[in-house]
Amino acid sequence: MFQEISQKKIAEIVEGRIINQSNELLISQIAIDSRQILHPDKTLFVALRGAKADGQAFIPQLADLGVKTFLVHHDYDELVAPDLCFIKVSDTRRALQLLAKFQRSLFTNPVVSIAGSNGKTIVKEWLGQILGQKYAVAKSPKSYNSQVGVPLSIFGIEGYHQVAILEAGISKAGEMSALEEMIKPNLGIFTNLGTAHQEGFESLESKLEEKLSLFSGSNFLIYCKDQKHVSERIEALFPMDKLVGWSDRAGAEFTRSVKVKGNASRLILMKSDLSTHTFQVPFTDVASLENITHVIVAAMTLGLNAESIQEGILHLKSVDMRLTLKPGINDSLLIDDTYNNDLAGLKVALDFMHQQRPKRRKILILSDLLQQGSPEKIYEEVAELIKKYQFDLLFGVGKEIFFLEQEFPEAFTGFSSTEELLTNLDPETFANDMILITGARVFGFEEVVNRLQQRIHGTTLEINLNALTHNYNFYKKLISPKTKVMVMVKAFAYGGGAVEIANQIQTMGANYLGVAFSDEGVALRKQGIKLPIMVLNAMQESFGLCSEFDLEPVVFSPEFFESLASWCTVHGTTMRIHLDMDTGMHRLGFDRKQLDKLKSLIQLNPQLEIASIYTHLVGADEDIHREFSLSQLKDFEEMKNEVIDILSYKPLVHALNSAGIVAFPEFQFDMVRLGIGLYGVEVTGKHDLALRAISTLKTTISQVKELEAGETIGYSRKGVLSTGGKIATLAIGYADGYDRRFSNGKGYVLINGQKASIIGNICMDMCMVDVSGMEVKAGDEAIIYGEKISLKELADQIGTIPYELLTNISTRVKRVYYLD
């Protein structure tokens, strides 16, 4: 919570011009989202300008809600109201950062900050959990590590916190100075250096120096000396007395030795004074062992003894520390936040829940919030949040959680332990509900999630909603602020699951959705999607559905136009339609010879309103077709002008798909259609590093077998281990959408970070991989595709395109959505 200060003081901090201040009004909360206001009269609303929207557009409704203080850009024409205060600045984001800098200056306890290319969030969470055994810890919620995320994290630091842990992430040169100014870490942790966001830097060296600038004023910096390039630069930039290096070789402040046994490891650290500490850790993979070593060294540097660290490690598991949306029993939706342990994280989870499609009831399953200061004060704020988000049922687990019973005597049911909750939890009492499950790791709420999850095929397709938002914002930056965006969610949203992705797109601020068939649009409407929906292939028998569910069909021929117009006349209704102009695709659409007929039909049938006119480029993704694409666009301009000239209104005009947005930005017209690019595939090849893969297809090993030399594997005995070896059977086959053309070494998967080639023919429900020489076991995870196995690479391997691989994923594969 922001320290209570006056409007005048805020204006001084941000170097702004204040208009209409109130000497009596004090501010204790800061908000950048109109949906997150708890105490309107005590809130400063910071109007940020972003890819989605300008925060200043929400000021009137916030004023109606009771917000009285606004931080705005200097060009804002304020509402005329005697009780509203406006603080004008040239840059509201910079002003937000100055407020965070002020808030940070008030906190005198240690601040730990983490930078690097990978592992930042997991190191932060594990360190927070281990320190949380003994101390009240503030930490960045999820991956709030950006120019806006860091200020919000700092505002979550309370007076009772004994240590704060803040992530710092950058994507281009020049960003770290603002983060360093706000965070001012006492202890730094540098995880590693990779190629993520490399497009924002001149070189790997410049990125490393930018990241390391965060620690210029730190007392100590923890790093791995075995990363030679990183350690050499660190040791050149910083004095040795502030460096805390660890290594698997002698000569570091901490020398590490790892002995792997089964599913766990024994990690031994010898300090430079020759004192030795041994830890049992539940990890064997290289990345987790690196991350936990950073955590242990940081905890010891902060003064935590080895016994307390080991106690904390016992509660850690190699699980994804993400906010995840999962299908629940009886058409319910589960939001899995089963490691969260603080108010900041709870607020993020509640906001995520609020963005989901409506369900019959809202249910909260919550544990004690550990090491969080005065219980009365904490649960008073929790109660306010519960009221704001209007939960129907509350299940509490722990001792202090019973403070909520007096506030919600009819809705609250309390349990002293997770075991007691599970004993009394009947999954069949839930149907079509939204269930948020959030609690500290020690409570083991993953068992609650397992009890309430829908039992589907074990293979999962994970959809990263943060990556989806990142990709959307990337394309938004390429187009004019006035250009609208239609997002294509046809074919089950390119395999990702149309309803949840459409809901996220709606939240992001898109203007239109595009589907292939009417039943896809109907399904979206039935799940609460409100955006306008264009239907590419509406059949005559679906005209009634288009009318009933407010869907807008594409009209592509005179015959189809006449048929739809006649249907509307008979039923006494109107309909919005989209005109498809064929400029070279020669698939569907009006060609030049049909324009006169089209114009006549439009004039005779006012019951059909032209919502948009569009065409489709044939080869925008390939430079070889550039001249043809330009001729298409020229023809389209002439054709759409002919139609618009006879109208008394102006329909939307659009021609560009994902590739076209990149290749022909001067032809944005009124709207663009974003498809495959949103899902992480940049087909022109010009911005491969700028996009993030949104989906990861993964499965598990069912069994591992040792085979003798010459034994064969699979149908038709196509797989052969000529010298013998070891195979693993995976729970995925061509019925799940894993293309059979990947058989016999054409494809591979990743298991514990190592490549394992497909051996033999892929079966309907299973496939086999060669794991000779690898340490694997039943239950291990196998990545089919994702960030480390690109769809482009896989598609090239079998002579197809990424679209086919994405859309082939079977509906029997469980979709899981998460925020990283």
N, C-alpha and C positions, 0 to 999 in steps of 0.2 A: 504494500500500500504506500502511496506517495505521502511524504510528510506533509502535514496540513500547513498550507501557506496561502498567502493572499494573492488576489489577482495581480496586484501591483508588483509583488515579488516575482511572480511568474514572468511578467513583462520585462522586468529587469534581467532575469536569467537568460531569456531568449532574445534580448535586445530588440524588443518589439514595441510597436505603438499601440497604446491601450485606448479603447473607446468605451466610455460609459462604465467605469469601474464601480464596484460596490465595496465600501470599506469594511462592511460586516461579513461579507461572504468569503469563506475559506475553502480551498480546494484540497481534497485528500485522495482523489482518484483520477486517473488519466485513461481515456478510451480513444481508440482509433476506429472502432466498429460500432455502428449505431445499435447493434443487437446486444451489446455487452454492457449496457448501462444498469448499474444497481442502485446508485444514489444520485439521481439526476442533478440535484442542486449542489452536490459536492464534487461534481465531475467536470474536468476540463476535456472537451472534445477536440482532438487534433485532426483537422481536415487534411488528410493526405491525398495527393494526386497519384493514381496508379494506373496500371493497364486496365483494370476492371472499371474503375469509376473515380470520380472526383468527390472526395468526402464532403465538400461544401454543398453538394446537391442534397445532402441529408439534413442540413441545418434546420429547415422549417419543421420537419417532423420531430427532430430532437428538441426543439424549442417547445413544441406542443407537449412533449413528454416531461418537460420540466428542467432540461439542461439550460444553464444560464451563461456559461463561460465557454468561448470558442476561440481556438487558435487557428487563424486563417491566413491565406495569402494576401499580400498587400492590395491586390486588385479586386478583392471581394466587396461587392455592394451589400452592406449589412442590412438585415431586417430592421425596420423601424420599430423598435420596442424599448421602452424605458428600462426594463429589467434585464436586458441582455448585454453581456460584456463581450467585446471582440478584441483580441490581441492580434495585430497584423504584423506579419513578418514576410521576408522575401522567399523563404523556403521552410515550409512546415516540417519537413523531415529533419532538416538541420536543427530546427527549434526543439523537436522531440529529443534529439540526441543531446542537446545542451541541458534539457531537463534531466535526462538520465545521468549526465555528468555530475550535475548538482546532487542528485539522489545518491550516487555512488560515493561522493565526498563525505557523506554523513555516516557511512558504514566503516567502522574502524577495525572490524575483525578481518581475518584472512580472506582474500579473494583468489580463487584458483581459476585459471583460464586455459582452455585447450584449443590448439590449432593443429592443422595438418590436413592431409588429403582424405584419409580414411580413418574410421574408428573413433572419431571425436565424440559422437553421441553415446556409443557403448561405454567408452572410458568415463564419460561424465556420469552416466547412470550407475555404473558399478561403483565408482568412487563415492557417489552420493549415498548409495545403499550401505557401503561399508562404514563410511563416516557417520551415517545416520544411526548406527547402533549406539553411538555415544553422544552425538552432537545434534543440534537442530541445524539442518542443512537447507539452504536455498539453492536451487539450480535452475538452469534454463529449461523451460518446459519443451519436451520433444526436441526438435532441432531448431529452436529459436536462436539462430546464430548470425542473422543478417543485419543490415543497416537499420532495419526496423525491429527485428526480433530481439536484438541485444538490448535496446532500450526497454522493451516490454519485460524482458527477463529481469533487468535491474529494478524495475518498479515492483517486482514481486519479492524483493528482499525486505524482510521485516526486521524490526528492532531486536526481536528475540533470537534471530538466527546467529549462529556462532561461526559459520563458514558459508561462503557462497561459491558455487561452481558455475562458470559461464563458458559456453561454447563461443567460438569466433570463426565464422566462415566467410570467405570472400570469393568472388567469381571474376574479378578483373583488377587490373593495377589501380592503385590509388585509394582502395577502399579501406585498408587496414588502419590508416591513421585515425579515422573517426572512431573505429572500434577500440583502439588502444586508448584514446582520449577518454572514452567512457569507462572501460573496464579497469584500467590501471591495475593489472594483476600483481599480487605479491608472489604467487607461485605459478609458473608456466609449465605446460606439458606439450611437447611437440610429438605427435603420433608418428607420422611418416610423410613421405612426399610421393605423390602419384600424378597422373595426367588429367585428373578431373578438372574441368573448367580451364584447360590449358589454352583454349582459344582467346581467353581474356588477358593473356600475358605474352610478352615478346619471347620469352624463353623459360625453361624450367628453372634456371638460376634466378631470373627476376621474380618468378613466383615464390621461390623459397625465401628470398630476401624480404619480399613483401609480407609473407606470413610471419617470419621471425621478428619483424618490427613490432609486433604485438608485445614482445617481451623486453623491450628496451629498458623499461624501468623496474622489471621484476627483481625480487631478491634471489630467486632460484629458478632454474630451468631444467626440467627433466627431459631426457632424450635417449635414444638408443644409439650407442657408439658404433654398432655394427652396420648402420646405414651410412656407409663411408662418405658419400657426397654430402649428406646432411650434416654429419658430425664434423667434417672438415670446415664447413662454412660456419657452423655454430661456434666452433672453437676459435675461429678467426675473428668473429664478431663480438664475442662476449668474454669478460674476464673469467678465468678458471675458477675463482672462488665462488661464483654463482652457478656453476654448472654441476648438475647431478646426472652423470651418465651411467647407463647400465649396458652390459655386454655379455656375450657368451664366451668371451676371451678375457684373460686376466689383464689388469691394468686400469679398470674402470672403478668408479665410486662403488658400484654394485656389480659383482660378477655372478652371472646366472648359470645354473645347471638344471636341466630338465630331464626327468626320467618318466617316460610314458608307460603306464600299465593299465591295460584294458580301456575303460572309458574315462580314465582320470590321469592326472599327472602329478608327480612330486616336483615342486619347484623350489630350488635351493638358492638363496641369495647370500653371498658373502660380501660384507662391507669392507672398505679399505682398511678399517681397523682390525680386520680378521674375525669380527663377530659374525656368526652364521645363523640364518633363520630359514626354517623349512616350512613350506605351505603345501597343503593338499588342495588341488584345484580341479574342478569337474570338467576340464577341457583337454583336448589333445591336438586340436588343429593349430597351425602356426599363427593365424591371425588372432585367435582368442588368447593364446599364450602371450603374444606380444601385448595385447590390450591389458590383460590382467597384471602383467609385469609393470606397465606404466602405473596402474592403479596402486599396486602394493608399494612401489617406490614412493609415490606421491603421499600415500597414507603414512608411511614411516617418516617421510620428510616433515609432515605436519605434526609428528609426535605421537601418533597412535602406535600402541605396542603390538607386537606380533600376535599375541593371543587374541586381541580384539579384532585384528585384521582377519585372522583365520575364522573367527566366529562369524564375521560378515560374509566371508567367502562361502561358507556352508549354505547360505541362503541364495547364492547366485546359481543360475543355470544358463546354459548356452541357448537362450531363447531370444526371439526377436522382441526388442523393447519398443514396440510400435503400437499405435492406436489403430485397432483393426475392426473392420466391419465384416461380420460373418453371418451366413444363413443360420437361423435358429429353428428350433422345433416348431411345428405347426405354423409355418409361414411367419414366424417372428424374426426380428433382426437383433443380433447381438453386437454390442460395441465392447470389444475386449481391451481393457486397460488394466490388466491384472498385475502390473508392477508398480503402478503409480502410488505416490506416497506424500503428495503435497497439494496445497490449494491451487497453485499455479497450474499443475497438470490437470486437476479436476476441472478447472475453468475451461481448459482447452478441450477436454473430453465432452463437456456439456455443450460447448459451441459446436463441436463436430456432430453431436447428436441432434442439435437443433436444425442442422442443415439437411438432415435426412428426410426422406419422404414420410408422411404421417402414418402412424399405426394406431391401433385401437386404444392402447394404454401406454404410458411411459412408466418404466419401472427402474429403480435404482438399487443396485446391490453394492454396498460400500463398507469398507473396513475402517478401523481406527486410522486416523492420520497420525503417524508416529513422529515423535521428536518435533512437534510443531508449536511449542509454547503453551500458553494458557488454554486448556480445553474449552472453558466457557466462551472465551473470545473466538476461538477457531470454529466451534460448532455453531456459534451465533451467525458467523458468516456463511457456513455451509447451509444453515437453515434458510438464509436469505436466497442463496442460489437455488435451493430446492423449490422455494416458492416461485421464484422467477421462471423456472423452467417447468413448473406445474406437473410434478410427478404424481402418479396415481397410487403407487405402492413403493414402500421403502423397506429394504432388508438390511439391517446393520449387523456387523460382526466385530466383536471386541469388547472392551470395557468402557472406554470413554464415549463410544458411539451412542450410548443410551441417553446422552444429553439431548438427542433429537426426539426422544419419545415424548417429552413434554410439549414440544412444538407440533408434533404430528401424531397425536394419540391414536387416531383411527387408521392412519396409513402405515405406521411404523411397526415392524416386527424385529425384535433383537435376538441375537444369539451370541453366546460367549465364545464360540469357536467355529471355524469353518466346518469341522466335522458335524457339529450340531446343526448347522445350516443345511448341509447335504442330507442329513437324516430326515429333515423336515421339508425338503424341497421336492415337490412333485412336478416334474416337467409338463405333465399333461394339463396342468392348470394354466399354462401359458399358450396363447394362440393370437397370432397377428399383433404381437406386442413389440415395442421397442425396449430392449433391456440393456442398460449400461452397467457393466460389471467393472468396478474400479477398486483397487486396494493395494496395500503394501505387499511386497514379494513374500514376506514372512507368513502371510495368511494363505498362500497357495491357492489363490482363486482360479487358477487354470483348471482345477477340478470342477469348479462351478461351471466354467465355460464348456468343458467336456460333457457335463451332464445336460446342458441346454442346447448344444449344437445339433444341427440337422445332420443325420448320419448319411453322408454321401460318399461316393468314390474317394479313395485316399489321395489320389492325384489332385493337386490344386493349381489354379492359375491365380497368382497374386497380382493385384493391381495397385500400383503406387499412386495415390491421389495427389501427392505433392508433385510427383513427376508430371502428371497430367496437367496440373496447374502451371508448372514451369514451362511446358511445351506450349500451352495456350498463350501464356504471356510472351513467349518468344515471338510467336506469329503476330500477336497484337502490336509488338514494337515495330514490325515491318510494315504495318498498314497505318493509314491516317486515323486519327482519333474519331473521325466521323464515319468511317467505314464500318458497316455492320458485319457480324460474323454468323454464318450458318455452320453448325457442326454436324457432320454426318455420323449418325449412329445406326446406320443400316447394318444388316447382317450381325445382329446381336452386338452392336458397337464394335465391329471388327473383331468379334470374338470375346470382347472384354466384359460383356454383360450390359445390355442396353439401359436397364432401369437405373442402376446405381451410377453409371457413368453419365447418363442424361441428367440425373439429379445434381451431380457435381458440376456439370456444364451449366445448368440453370443457376447454381450458386455462384459460378464464376462470372456470370453476366453476359453470356452469349445471347444472341438475338433470335436465332432460329435453330430448329433441328431438322435434319433430313433423314428420312427412312425409305426403305425400298418398297414395302407393301403396307397396305392399310392396317393389317392386323398388328404390325409392329407399332404403329401409331396408337392404336386402340389400347395395347398393353401399357404404353407409357401414360396415356391419359388415366387409365384405371389405377395407376400407381401415383397419381398426384402431380404429374409433370404438366406445367402450365404454358410453357413456351409454344409459339406457333410451330407447327410441324408440316413440312412439305413432304408429300408422298410421291416418290418417283414412278411407281408402277401401280397406280390405282386401277383395279379392274372394274368393269361396269357393275358387277354384282356387289361391289363394295361402296357404291355411291351413298347408300343409306348410312353406312358406318362413318363415312367422311362427314356427312352432315351432322350425325348424332354426336360425334366426338370432336367436332371442330378441327378436322384435318383438311389440308389444302392440297388437292391433287395436281400433278403435272399433266398438262394437256399438250399433246404432241402431234396431233393430226386433225384435219377438218372433221373426219368421221367421229373421232372421240369427242371433239368439241360439241358437235351437234347432239351426240348421245347424252352428254352431261347436261347441256342446256335444256334438252327436252325433259330430262328427269327433274331438274329444278323447277321447270314450268309446271309439270304435273303435280309436284309436291308443294308448290307455292312457297319456294324458299330461294335463297341466294347462296352463292358459294365463292370463296376466294380461290383463285387458281394461279398456276405458274406456267408460263409458255416456254417450251423448249425449242430453241432455234438450232437446226442442224447446219453447222458451218464446216463440217468435215469429218465428224465421227461416223456419220451414216449408220447410226444405230436407231435412234428415235428422233423425232423433231420435225418442225416445219422447215421446208427448204424454200428458196427464193420463189420458185414457181407457185408456191401455195400462199404467198403473202396476201395477194388480193382477196382470195377466198377467206383467209383468216380475218382480215380487216372487216370484211362484210359481216362475218359471223359475230365479231365483237360488237359491231354497231347494232345488230339485230337482237343481241342477247345481253342486255344490261344486268340480267340476273347473275351473270358470271363476272366477278370483279377481278381484274388482273393484278395479282399481288406482286408478281415479279416476271421479268423476262430474262432468260439466261441461255448460255451455250456451254459446251464442254470442250475443252482443248484436248487434242488427240495426243500430243507429244511434248507437253510442257516440261517434262522431266529430262529431256534429252536435247542438247544443243544442236544436234544434227537436224532436228525438226523446227528450229527456231523460225525460219522464214515461213514455213507452213503455219505455225502458230500465229505469227503476225498477220498473215493473210486471213486466218480465221477471225481474228479480233477485228480486222478492218471490215470484213463482211458482216460480222455481228453488229458493229456500230451502225452500219447502214440499215440493217434489217430492223433492229430495235427502234431506231429513229422513225422508220416508217410506221410502226405500230403506235409509238408514243404520240405521234402527230395527230392521230385521230381520237386520242383520249382526252378527257377533261381533267384527268388526275395523273399523277406521276407514279408509276409502279417502280419497285426496286429493280436494279439492273445488276447482273453478276455473271462473271465468266471464269474467275480464277479458282482452281483447286489448290491443294497444298503446294504442289510444284509451281503452279502459276504465281502464287504469292511471292515466291522467291525469284522466279525468272522474269516476271513482267509486272513489277510493282506499279508502273504507270497506268495499268489498266484495272485498277481496283474497282472502278465504278462505285456503286452504292453498297455492295456487299461482296464478301468472299466466302468460299465454301471450304472449310477446314476438315480434312479427313485423315488420311494416313499419317500426316505430320503430327497431329495431336497425339497419336499413339506411339510416337517415338522413332518413326522411320522418315528420314529426310531423303526423298528419292532423287533429288538433283545431285546429291553428293557434295553440295557447297557448304553445308552447315552441319555435318555429321556430329561434330563435337558439341554443338550448341544444344542438341536435344537429349533428353533422357529416356531410356527404355522405361516404359510404364508397366510392363508385365513380365513376370517371371513364371515360367511353367516348371513345376517341380514334382517329383514323386519320391518314393522310398524304395530301398532294397528289400525285397521279400525274402531272398535266400542267397547264400553264397555257396558255391560248389567248387571242389578241387577235381580237376579232370586229368586223366592220363594222356600221354602223347597219342595223337591220332583220333581221339574221341571227337564226335561231331555234336553240333548244337542246333536245335530247332528243326522246324519243318523242312523237309526235303534234304536234310543233313547238310545245309549250306554252310554252316559255321564249323570251322575245323581249328583245333589247337594242335598244330603239328608237333610241337615239343611239350605239350601239356601246359597246365597253368590253372588259372582260377577265373570263374565267371560269376557275375552277380545278375540275378533276375530282378527286373524293375516292374513296378505295378502300373505300366502304361503301354498301350498298344495302338493300333491304327483305329480302333473304335473310339479312342479318346482324341483322335486327330493327329497322332504322331505318324507322319507320312511313312508308308511302307518303303518308299524309295530310299530311306535312310538305312536300309538293311545292308548287312555285309560290309561294314566299314565305311559306308558313305557318311554316316552320322556319328556323333559322339556326344557324351554327356560329361558334366563335371561332378566328381564326387570328392569331397574334402579338398577342393581346389585342383584336383588332378583330372586329366582327360582319360576317359574310358570309352573306347570305340565300340560301336554296335557290332555284335558278332552273330552271324546267322540271320534268318529272316525275322522281321518284326511280326509278332503275332497279333491277334485281335485285341487282347487285353494285357499283354506282357511283351517284354523284349529282354534280350540278354546283352550284357556288355563284358568286355574283357578287362578284368581287374588284376591280372597277373602282376605280382610284385607290389601290389597296393595293400595298405592296411584298411580294410573295409569290413563291415559287419551288417547283418540284417537290421533294418531300422534306420540306417544312414540315409541322408538326403542326397538325391541326385537332381542336378539342375539340367533341364532340357534346353531351355533358352532363357536369356535374361541379359543383365548388364555385361556379363563376361562371355556370353555366347550370342553374338549379334544375329538378328533375324536375316539380315542381308547375307551374311556369311553362309548361314544354313540354306537359304533359298538358292544361292549360287551353286551350292554343293549338289543340288538335285535338279537344277535347271528350271526353277520356278521363281516366283516373286514373293516378297514378304506378306502381301495381302492374303495369298492363299494359305500360308502357314497360320496366320492369325485367325482367319475366319473358319478354319477347319477344326478348331478346338471344340470338342463335343460339349453339349450342354450338361452331360453327366459329370463333367469335371467341375469341382466346386470352385466358385469364384470368391476370393477373399480380398477385401479392400482395406488399405491401411494408409496412415500418415506416418512418414518416417521422421 
